[in-house]
Amino acid sequence: MLILVFTSNAQTINSKLYNYFDGMPSDDLTYVCYSEQAGIELCSRKGIIQFDGNRFYLKDPTQQNILNAYFFKNALYYEDGKALHKKNYSYDGKIEIIQSKNYMDEDPNNDHFENLFIDSEERIWCSDFNHIKYLHNKKIVSFPVFPDNKDLNIDIQFVEKSTGEIWVFTPNGLYEWNETTNLLLASSNKNLNKLQVSAVEKNDNQLIIATKQGDLHFYDLIENKIVKIVKTPASVVFQQLVLSNDNLYGISANEIYNIQNNQFTSVFASQNFTIKHFIVNEKTNNFWVATSKGLLQLHLPKKGLTFLNFPAEYSKSGNFILDVIELVPNEFWVLTSHNQVLQYKNQHWRLMEQFPENLKIKSFTLHKDIYLTTTHGIFLWKGNLFQKLNLNGFVADEDIVKSIIIDKELWVLSASNEIVRYNLQTNKKIRSNFKNTVDFWKQNKWNDLTVDHAQNIWLVGWMPKGFGICKYDENQHMFIDISHKSFNNHRDLFVGDYYNRIYTDNKNNVLLSAYGGFSMGKNTGKLKKKIDVHSYPIDDTYITGLMQDTNENVFFATNAGLHVYLKSKNKVVKINTTDGLTTNTLQYAFKEASNNRLLLGGENQLIIVNYTDVLQSPLQNTIKVTKLLINGKHYKNTEELILNYKQNNITLQFSTFSYLEPNKVFYEYSVNNDEWISLGNQAELSFNHLSPGSYDIKIRVTDHLQNQLKDQLHYSIKIKPPFTQSPLFYVLLGIAVIILVYGWFRYSLYRKMKEKRYELQVKDAEMRMLRAQMNPHFMFNTLNSINSYIIQHKTADASKYLTSFSKLMRNILESSKQQWITLAQEVKTTELYLQLEAVRLENSFTYEIVIDNDIEENEVFVPPLIVQPFAENAIWHGLRHKANGNGKLYVRFILENKDKLRIEIEDNGIGREGSVLLKTAKKHTSYGIKITEERIVKLNTANYLEILDLYNNNNKPVGTKVILHLNLEEND
């Protein structure tokens, strides 16, 4: 990108030439146009190229070799090697083929559409080898004008004289077409028929005609005559004329002119390339030029900047404006560094006075009249000249800075001498009564003196032993440094010790510029804020003139351009040559003027800044995505992007179509209303390896003046997850997990039930085995008892005993088939057994069965024959050997809670100690207890057996208590 700067006598124009190295597919351009939908578009041999201000895009690589084009009503008409096309920007942007070319027939004319022009009825006018023709409603109407021509390079200029009338300027003269007759006839207009026309432009009722002879003809369409002929500079031939905002531009092969009042001002010139086509983009304040070497962009000065240039006779090298005043609105007086006093009035500059070189003019003082301060005296404008005031006692002083008028006194400030005061009515010197010391005047360097609206007098300068700002105390008759604690307790609000200028307004505000920044305060002398180069982006430390607008924004001059402190944003921005200023050196004149304007002194020019307009944003109030890349490939742009999970590398390229310098536009983005992230000047946003989900992207734009674009770019991206991450997958997965869990649960339940059935079967088998072991033992003992009755010939007793025994055996046989029996059955069996044993032992003991009142005997289930082994053991090993007294056996059934049953078998026999002695003597072993204990534990591991030895007070055994703890939880 080649950057050029051209200065005309009106303004500075910054130029940029874009070419192949900036990404342009082709440097050789034939046409340029602008639409709000697509921005700048270029026609080239490679096709249509879009330029969004940041990048160049080749719209359709298949469409190449664009020969000529014409932009009309937001549509681009163009001819390529295949057809005549129309690209309509108002709708979907699709390209319509108006007329295809036919290279296979013998007619060469139907393959050409030269010199395109569109009239108000959207008839497409053009030419070929032999015809002038137009296309309308898919029909071609041809007029033979060049019957023997074999050259396509015919210079034809179309112009719509009025609705339904077309004039065609050709090398053979002027032709006129009328819609009523639909005929194209040679014109009889003698004034125009002989002109060799190179360009035509229409302005209301006037035609401006450029000729190949190098002049301009202004033709009045009402009076049908040429009203003015103007010769172009060096007989330059304009190939294009453009009207914009009452400005006429003439474009030759290598130069652009602004034409005003018969004056031709060169806007741009180049010997390196040929200009093909030129447009003015009023919205972006740019000129765009299609050339043979690329795209040329000419930046016009920013809105709010006006330049009043000295005429050539007053212009001198290094001639800067030192001071300026506005006498009345739009009448300006300036002092120059070449001792000139110039007046600008009625759009013209006039030399009012030229002072000799030995007399240096310093500044203006405006107080009803114009006073001029010089090193050799004070002058007053009277009549048509400056008259020197006869000030009594005035001494020439090279260090004189300025003078001010306070009431009826004239105060003259010198850089290193005491202020001198004069009575303006008598011109006599007033005796000084300043109480400041001689060193106060001599050791400091004074730069500015002013009086505010409240008649406070301020003095600033360089004070090596102070802080550079003094305020006059009328009571003490002296200037006091406001760093004194009576004014300011905090000295960190001072920029330093060297202050340059003072600004005051009618709201009691005071601004004081210095090396390195400026201080803000009130006319009481109290400072409020400091703006300096350490805390703000100020590009130069030498700050001179400054002022404050109605929004309390502070404009201040430096040698790096005009800076502005924006109070509402607490930021400093700058306006410099990239915005159209002719210079960044602004240390000279600086003065507030009427109508929100600021006057700046430049070299051979007065710069007028409208400080309201100059802060307005140059951004277009739109931002659009210009290109979408997915995984590195171009993708059609849509408002909502729906992608699959593999399309997760996304790049958005966007533009505001403002065509500003890239470093003047700043971008930020936010995702899903999260915090804003800066992109700097990069108009591109990339996301890599995005996870599946929805992303609401917002992009906002701010310019270099801190103006934020009203519109924000909203872009929605939705990346679908893979099936394995989709909601349906998770639903199906959840269902599958539920099915698996349910299946596993059912399988586990089945296994547990099967295992439990198996365990029950095992337990049942074990129980049967145990009962089978126990029953023979019991039957053996019983049969022995019956046998004893028989031997003793106790047949009646034996019969009775045998009857009871058969009932007991029947109960045993019935209960042996079941794992659980009711407590009532168990009690009945136990009672039969005890009856038999009591008889067999000749009633040597008695028994008692006790059942808790809370127990429902038919609802509580216990293992069969659970009591009998312990009762048998108590009888045979405890009661049978009791020597003294009758034996007693208690069987108790106690319900501890709904799940716990306690069975107690208690006897008052000889106890286990006595039984052990007998067993040792008799070698007897009790199998029943062991078998029963195994049975109850196998039924439930929570079951257990407890055997207690009973003693009397003398610690002698008096029996045994067996306690069975049975868990009834699973017995039902």
Secondary structure, DSSP 8 states (H G I E B T S, - for coil): -EEEEEE-SS-EEEEEEE-GGGT-S-S-EEEEEEETTTEEEEEETTEEEEE-SS-EEES-TTS----EEEEETTEEEEE-SSEEEEEETTTT--EEEEEE---SSS-SGGG--EEEEE-TT--EEEE-SSEEEEEETTEEEEEE--TT---S----EEEEEETTEEEEEETTEEEEEETTTTEEEE---HHHHT--EEEEEEETTEEEEEETTSEEEEEETTTTEEEEEEE-GGG---SEEEEETTEEEEE-SSEEEEEETTEEEEEEE-SSS-EEEEEEETTTTEEEEEETTEEEEEE---TTEEEEE--GGG--TT-BEEEEEEEETTEEEEEETTSEEEEEETTEEEEEEE--TTS-EEEEEESSSEEEEETTEEEEEETTEEEE---TT----TTEEEEEEETTEEEEEESSS--EEEETTT--EE-----S-HHHHHSSEEEEEEE-TT--EEEEEE-TTS-SEEEEETTTTEEEETTSTTT-S-GGG---SBEEEEEE-TTSEEEEEEBTEEEEEETTS-EEEEEETTTS--S-SB---EEE-TT--EEEEETTEEEEEETTTTEEEEE-GGGT-S-S---S-EEEETTTEEEEE-BSEEEEEETTTTTS--S-S--EEEEEEETTEEE---SEEEE-TT---EEEEEE-S----GGGEEEEEEETT---EEEET--EEEE-S--SEEEEEEEEEEETTS-B-SS-EEEEEEE---GGGSHHHHHHHHHHHHHHHHHHHHHHHHHHHHHHHHHHHHHHHHHHHHHHHHHHHHHHHHHHHHHHHHHTT-HHHHHHHHHHHHHHHHHHHHHHT-S-EEHHHHHHHHHHHHHHHHHHTTT-EEEEEEE-TT--TTT-EE-TTSSHHHHHHHIIIIITT--SS-EEEEEEEEEEETTEEEEEEEE-SSHHHHHHHHHHHHT---HHHHHHHHHHHHH-TT-EEEEEEEE-TTS-EEEEEEEEEEE-TT--
